[in-house]
């Protein structure tokens, strides 16, 4: 899966939880879920659960703690998919 395909899938997952439409429209690898998209911590857990379902992967607590921005999410997802 290419980075663009992965970002497209992540945008679909993240969209219901965002609070900042402008930041969402310019979402990139550097976008932070909490600081840029204004996602609260409870919704961040929902996003992580949705990522597990979408990609059929299991995320450990240490993965979840690192998944604070798009780049980290992409790295973790790609690592899990290759395992």
N, CA, C and O atoms as a GROMACS GRO file, in nm:
protein
  332
    1UNK      N    1   0.084  -0.118   0.000
    1UNK     CA    2   0.000   0.000   0.000
    1UNK      C    3   0.089   0.125   0.000
    1UNK      O    4   0.183   0.134   0.079
    2UNK      N    5   0.059   0.218  -0.087
    2UNK     CA    6   0.138   0.340  -0.096
    2UNK      C    7   0.101   0.435   0.020
    2UNK      O    8  -0.002   0.418   0.084
    3UNK      N    9   0.187   0.533   0.043
    3UNK     CA   10   0.159   0.631   0.148
    3UNK      C   11   0.031   0.708   0.119
    3UNK      O   12  -0.046   0.738   0.210
    4UNK      N   13   0.007   0.741  -0.008
    4UNK     CA   14  -0.115   0.814  -0.044
    4UNK      C   15  -0.240   0.731  -0.016
    4UNK      O   16  -0.340   0.783   0.034
    5UNK      N   17  -0.233   0.601  -0.047
    5UNK     CA   18  -0.347   0.513  -0.019
    5UNK      C   19  -0.371   0.502   0.131
    5UNK      O   20  -0.485   0.501   0.177
    6UNK      N   21  -0.263   0.494   0.205
    6UNK     CA   22  -0.274   0.483   0.350
    6UNK      C   23  -0.332   0.611   0.410
    6UNK      O   24  -0.418   0.605   0.498
    7UNK      N   25  -0.286   0.726   0.362
    7UNK     CA   26  -0.340   0.853   0.411
    7UNK      C   27  -0.489   0.864   0.378
    7UNK      O   28  -0.567   0.913   0.460
    8UNK      N   29  -0.528   0.820   0.261
    8UNK     CA   30  -0.669   0.824   0.222
    8UNK      C   31  -0.754   0.739   0.317
    8UNK      O   32  -0.861   0.782   0.360
    9UNK      N   33  -0.706   0.620   0.349
    9UNK     CA   34  -0.778   0.534   0.443
    9UNK      C   35  -0.782   0.597   0.582
    9UNK      O   36  -0.886   0.594   0.649
   10UNK      N   37  -0.672   0.655   0.624
   10UNK     CA   38  -0.669   0.719   0.756
   10UNK      C   39  -0.765   0.838   0.762
   10UNK      O   40  -0.830   0.860   0.864
   11UNK      N   41  -0.773   0.914   0.654
   11UNK     CA   42  -0.865   1.029   0.651
   11UNK      C   43  -1.009   0.982   0.672
   11UNK      O   44  -1.085   1.047   0.744
   12UNK      N   45  -1.046   0.872   0.610
   12UNK     CA   46  -1.181   0.817   0.625
   12UNK      C   47  -1.207   0.777   0.770
   12UNK      O   48  -1.316   0.800   0.822
   13UNK      N   49  -1.107   0.718   0.833
   13UNK     CA   50  -1.121   0.675   0.972
   13UNK      C   51  -1.128   0.795   1.067
   13UNK      O   52  -1.209   0.797   1.160
   14UNK      N   53  -1.045   0.895   1.043
   14UNK     CA   54  -1.030   1.009   1.134
   14UNK      C   55  -1.144   1.109   1.122
   14UNK      O   56  -1.181   1.172   1.221
   15UNK      N   57  -1.199   1.124   1.004
   15UNK     CA   58  -1.295   1.232   0.976
   15UNK      C   59  -1.409   1.247   1.078
   15UNK      O   60  -1.440   1.360   1.116
   16UNK      N   61  -1.473   1.138   1.124
   16UNK     CA   62  -1.584   1.158   1.218
   16UNK      C   63  -1.544   1.220   1.352
   16UNK      O   64  -1.629   1.269   1.426
   17UNK      N   65  -1.416   1.220   1.383
   17UNK     CA   66  -1.370   1.262   1.515
   17UNK      C   67  -1.304   1.400   1.519
   17UNK      O   68  -1.275   1.452   1.626
   18UNK      N   69  -1.279   1.459   1.403
   18UNK     CA   70  -1.203   1.584   1.400
   18UNK      C   71  -1.287   1.704   1.445
   18UNK      O   72  -1.410   1.704   1.433
   19UNK      N   73  -1.218   1.804   1.496
   19UNK     CA   74  -1.284   1.928   1.539
   19UNK      C   75  -1.235   2.048   1.458
   19UNK      O   76  -1.288   2.158   1.472
   20UNK      N   77  -1.134   2.029   1.375
   20UNK     CA   78  -1.077   2.139   1.297
   20UNK      C   79  -1.079   2.103   1.148
   20UNK      O   80  -0.991   2.032   1.099
   21UNK      N   81  -1.180   2.151   1.078
   21UNK     CA   82  -1.200   2.118   0.936
   21UNK      C   83  -1.085   2.167   0.849
   21UNK      O   84  -1.045   2.098   0.755
   22UNK      N   85  -1.031   2.285   0.879
   22UNK     CA   86  -0.924   2.341   0.798
   22UNK      C   87  -0.800   2.252   0.805
   22UNK      O   88  -0.739   2.222   0.702
   23UNK      N   89  -0.764   2.211   0.925
   23UNK     CA   90  -0.647   2.123   0.941
   23UNK      C   91  -0.672   1.989   0.873
   23UNK      O   92  -0.580   1.930   0.816
   24UNK      N   93  -0.795   1.941   0.878
   24UNK     CA   94  -0.827   1.813   0.814
   24UNK      C   95  -0.810   1.821   0.663
   24UNK      O   96  -0.762   1.726   0.600
   25UNK      N   97  -0.850   1.934   0.604
   25UNK     CA   98  -0.839   1.949   0.459
   25UNK      C   99  -0.694   1.950   0.412
   25UNK      O  100  -0.666   1.915   0.297
   26UNK      N  101  -0.604   1.991   0.499
   26UNK     CA  102  -0.462   1.995   0.463
   26UNK      C  103  -0.384   1.883   0.533
   26UNK      O  104  -0.263   1.894   0.552
   27UNK      N  105  -0.453   1.776   0.570
   27UNK     CA  106  -0.390   1.665   0.642
   27UNK      C  107  -0.271   1.612   0.565
   27UNK      O  108  -0.277   1.588   0.444
   28UNK      N  109  -0.161   1.593   0.638
   28UNK     CA  110  -0.039   1.538   0.580
   28UNK      C  111   0.025   1.447   0.684
   28UNK      O  112  -0.031   1.425   0.791
   29UNK      N  113   0.142   1.395   0.652
   29UNK     CA  114   0.213   1.308   0.747
   29UNK      C  115   0.246   1.382   0.876
   29UNK      O  116   0.259   1.320   0.981
   30UNK      N  117   0.258   1.513   0.869
   30UNK     CA  118   0.298   1.592   0.986
   30UNK      C  119   0.180   1.636   1.073
   30UNK      O  120   0.200   1.702   1.174
   31UNK      N  121   0.058   1.601   1.034
   31UNK     CA  122  -0.060   1.642   1.109
   31UNK      C  123  -0.068   1.567   1.242
   31UNK      O  124  -0.060   1.445   1.247
   32UNK      N  125  -0.084   1.643   1.348
   32UNK     CA  126  -0.098   1.588   1.483
   32UNK      C  127  -0.247   1.571   1.514
   32UNK      O  128  -0.325   1.663   1.492
   33UNK      N  129  -0.285   1.455   1.565
   33UNK     CA  130  -0.427   1.430   1.592
   33UNK      C  131  -0.484   1.524   1.697
   33UNK      O  132  -0.595   1.576   1.680
   34UNK      N  133  -0.411   1.547   1.804
   34UNK     CA  134  -0.464   1.628   1.914
   34UNK      C  135  -0.444   1.777   1.889
   34UNK      O  136  -0.540   1.854   1.900
   35UNK      N  137  -0.322   1.819   1.857
   35UNK     CA  138  -0.292   1.961   1.843
   35UNK      C  139  -0.349   2.023   1.716
   35UNK      O  140  -0.397   2.136   1.718
   36UNK      N  141  -0.345   1.950   1.604
   36UNK     CA  142  -0.392   2.006   1.477
   36UNK      C  143  -0.541   1.979   1.453
   36UNK      O  144  -0.616   2.070   1.418
   37UNK      N  145  -0.582   1.854   1.471
   37UNK     CA  146  -0.720   1.816   1.439
   37UNK      C  147  -0.815   1.832   1.557
   37UNK      O  148  -0.937   1.817   1.543
   38UNK      N  149  -0.758   1.863   1.674
   38UNK     CA  150  -0.838   1.885   1.797
   38UNK      C  151  -0.919   1.761   1.836
   38UNK      O  152  -1.030   1.773   1.887
   39UNK      N  153  -0.863   1.643   1.812
   39UNK     CA  154  -0.926   1.518   1.852
   39UNK      C  155  -0.901   1.501   2.002
   39UNK      O  156  -0.788   1.515   2.048
   40UNK      N  157  -1.006   1.471   2.078
   40UNK     CA  158  -0.985   1.451   2.222
   40UNK      C  159  -0.934   1.309   2.248
   40UNK      O  160  -0.940   1.224   2.160
   41UNK      N  161  -0.886   1.285   2.369
   41UNK     CA  162  -0.822   1.158   2.400
   41UNK      C  163  -0.918   1.039   2.388
   41UNK      O  164  -0.876   0.931   2.347
   42UNK      N  165  -1.043   1.058   2.424
   42UNK     CA  166  -1.140   0.949   2.411
   42UNK      C  167  -1.161   0.913   2.264
   42UNK      O  168  -1.168   0.795   2.229
   43UNK      N  169  -1.170   1.014   2.179
   43UNK     CA  170  -1.186   0.988   2.036
   43UNK      C  171  -1.060   0.931   1.974
   43UNK      O  172  -1.066   0.858   1.875
   44UNK      N  173  -0.944   0.963   2.031
   44UNK     CA  174  -0.819   0.905   1.981
   44UNK      C  175  -0.821   0.754   2.002
   44UNK      O  176  -0.771   0.679   1.918
   45UNK      N  177  -0.877   0.710   2.113
   45UNK     CA  178  -0.892   0.566   2.137
   45UNK      C  179  -0.985   0.506   2.031
   45UNK      O  180  -0.958   0.398   1.979
   46UNK      N  181  -1.094   0.576   2.000
   46UNK     CA  182  -1.186   0.528   1.895
   46UNK      C  183  -1.115   0.516   1.761
   46UNK      O  184  -1.136   0.420   1.688
   47UNK      N  185  -1.032   0.614   1.729
   47UNK     CA  186  -0.956   0.611   1.603
   47UNK      C  187  -0.865   0.488   1.601
   47UNK      O  188  -0.857   0.418   1.500
   48UNK      N  189  -0.797   0.464   1.712
   48UNK     CA  190  -0.707   0.349   1.719
   48UNK      C  191  -0.784   0.218   1.701
   48UNK      O  192  -0.738   0.129   1.630
   49UNK      N  193  -0.899   0.206   1.764
   49UNK     CA  194  -0.981   0.086   1.748
   49UNK      C  195  -1.028   0.071   1.603
   49UNK      O  196  -1.031  -0.039   1.549
   50UNK      N  197  -1.066   0.182   1.541
   50UNK     CA  198  -1.108   0.179   1.401
   50UNK      C  199  -0.993   0.139   1.310
   50UNK      O  200  -1.013   0.067   1.212
   51UNK      N  201  -0.872   0.184   1.341
   51UNK     CA  202  -0.753   0.146   1.263
   51UNK      C  203  -0.731  -0.005   1.275
   51UNK      O  204  -0.701  -0.071   1.175
   52UNK      N  205  -0.745  -0.058   1.396
   52UNK     CA  206  -0.729  -0.203   1.414
   52UNK      C  207  -0.829  -0.279   1.327
   52UNK      O  208  -0.793  -0.377   1.261
   53UNK      N  209  -0.954  -0.235   1.326
   53UNK     CA  210  -1.058  -0.301   1.246
   53UNK      C  211  -1.031  -0.289   1.097
   53UNK      O  212  -1.039  -0.387   1.023
   54UNK      N  213  -0.999  -0.168   1.053
   54UNK     CA  214  -0.980  -0.142   0.909
   54UNK      C  215  -0.864  -0.223   0.852
   54UNK      O  216  -0.874  -0.277   0.742
   55UNK      N  217  -0.755  -0.231   0.925
   55UNK     CA  218  -0.635  -0.296   0.873
   55UNK      C  219  -0.616  -0.438   0.927
   55UNK      O  220  -0.517  -0.504   0.895
   56UNK      N  221  -0.711  -0.483   1.010
   56UNK     CA  222  -0.705  -0.618   1.067
   56UNK      C  223  -0.571  -0.642   1.137
   56UNK      O  224  -0.503  -0.742   1.113
   57UNK      N  225  -0.535  -0.546   1.224
   57UNK     CA  226  -0.410  -0.556   1.300
   57UNK      C  227  -0.441  -0.541   1.448
   57UNK      O  228  -0.549  -0.495   1.486
   58UNK      N  229  -0.347  -0.579   1.531
   58UNK     CA  230  -0.360  -0.564   1.676
   58UNK      C  231  -0.254  -0.466   1.724
   58UNK      O  232  -0.134  -0.487   1.702
   59UNK      N  233  -0.298  -0.359   1.787
   59UNK     CA  234  -0.205  -0.257   1.837
   59UNK      C  235  -0.185  -0.276   1.987
   59UNK      O  236  -0.281  -0.290   2.063
   60UNK      N  237  -0.060  -0.277   2.027
   60UNK     CA  238  -0.026  -0.290   2.168
   60UNK      C  239  -0.031  -0.152   2.234
   60UNK      O  240  -0.036  -0.050   2.166
   61UNK      N  241  -0.030  -0.151   2.366
   61UNK     CA  242  -0.035  -0.023   2.439
   61UNK      C  243   0.077   0.071   2.398
   61UNK      O  244   0.055   0.192   2.383
   62UNK      N  245   0.198   0.018   2.379
   62UNK     CA  246   0.310   0.105   2.341
   62UNK      C  247   0.288   0.165   2.202
   62UNK      O  248   0.330   0.277   2.176
   63UNK      N  249   0.222   0.090   2.111
   63UNK     CA  250   0.189   0.145   1.980
   63UNK      C  251   0.090   0.260   1.994
   63UNK      O  252   0.104   0.364   1.931
   64UNK      N  253  -0.010   0.238   2.078
   64UNK     CA  254  -0.115   0.340   2.098
   64UNK      C  255  -0.056   0.468   2.156
   64UNK      O  256  -0.097   0.578   2.117
   65UNK      N  257   0.038   0.454   2.248
   65UNK     CA  258   0.099   0.572   2.310
   65UNK      C  259   0.178   0.654   2.209
   65UNK      O  260   0.190   0.776   2.224
   66UNK      N  261   0.232   0.589   2.107
   66UNK     CA  262   0.313   0.658   2.005
   66UNK      C  263   0.227   0.716   1.893
   66UNK      O  264   0.273   0.804   1.820
   67UNK      N  265   0.104   0.670   1.879
   67UNK     CA  266   0.021   0.707   1.765
   67UNK      C  267  -0.047   0.842   1.788
   67UNK      O  268  -0.168   0.849   1.809
   68UNK      N  269   0.033   0.948   1.784
   68UNK     CA  270  -0.019   1.082   1.810
   68UNK      C  271  -0.028   1.168   1.686
   68UNK      O  272  -0.091   1.274   1.688
   69UNK      N  273   0.033   1.123   1.577
   69UNK     CA  274   0.025   1.199   1.452
   69UNK      C  275   0.015   1.102   1.335
   69UNK      O  276   0.029   0.980   1.351
   70UNK      N  277  -0.009   1.156   1.219
   70UNK     CA  278  -0.030   1.074   1.099
   70UNK      C  279   0.094   0.994   1.065
   70UNK      O  280   0.085   0.876   1.030
   71UNK      N  281   0.211   1.056   1.075
   71UNK     CA  282   0.336   0.986   1.041
   71UNK      C  283   0.357   0.864   1.131
   71UNK      O  284   0.392   0.756   1.083
   72UNK      N  285   0.336   0.880   1.261
   72UNK     CA  286   0.351   0.767   1.355
   72UNK      C  287   0.249   0.659   1.325
   72UNK      O  288   0.281   0.540   1.328
   73UNK      N  289   0.126   0.699   1.296
   73UNK     CA  290   0.022   0.601   1.263
   73UNK      C  291   0.060   0.521   1.139
   73UNK      O  292   0.044   0.399   1.136
   74UNK      N  293   0.110   0.589   1.037
   74UNK     CA  294   0.150   0.521   0.913
   74UNK      C  295   0.264   0.423   0.939
   74UNK      O  296   0.262   0.310   0.889
   75UNK      N  297   0.362   0.465   1.017
   75UNK     CA  298   0.476   0.379   1.048
   75UNK      C  299   0.431   0.254   1.124
   75UNK      O  300   0.473   0.143   1.091
   76UNK      N  301   0.347   0.272   1.224
   76UNK     CA  302   0.299   0.159   1.303
   76UNK      C  303   0.213   0.065   1.219
   76UNK      O  304   0.228  -0.057   1.228
   77UNK      N  305   0.123   0.120   1.139
   77UNK     CA  306   0.038   0.038   1.052
   77UNK      C  307   0.124  -0.043   0.954
   77UNK      O  308   0.104  -0.163   0.940
   78UNK      N  309   0.217   0.024   0.888
   78UNK     CA  310   0.302  -0.047   0.792
   78UNK      C  311   0.384  -0.156   0.859
   78UNK      O  312   0.401  -0.264   0.804
   79UNK      N  313   0.435  -0.128   0.979
   79UNK     CA  314   0.513  -0.229   1.052
   79UNK      C  315   0.427  -0.349   1.085
   79UNK      O  316   0.470  -0.463   1.069
   80UNK      N  317   0.304  -0.324   1.132
   80UNK     CA  318   0.213  -0.434   1.167
   80UNK      C  319   0.171  -0.514   1.045
   80UNK      O  320   0.158  -0.637   1.052
   81UNK      N  321   0.150  -0.446   0.933
   81UNK     CA  322   0.107  -0.516   0.812
   81UNK      C  323   0.217  -0.606   0.756
   81UNK      O  324   0.190  -0.710   0.696
   82UNK      N  325   0.342  -0.565   0.776
   82UNK     CA  326   0.455  -0.645   0.726
   82UNK      C  327   0.487  -0.763   0.817
   82UNK      O  328   0.552  -0.858   0.774
   83UNK      N  329   0.442  -0.757   0.942
   83UNK     CA  330   0.475  -0.863   1.041
   83UNK      C  331   0.400  -0.992   1.011
   83UNK      O  332   0.415  -1.091   1.083
   0.00000   0.00000   0.00000
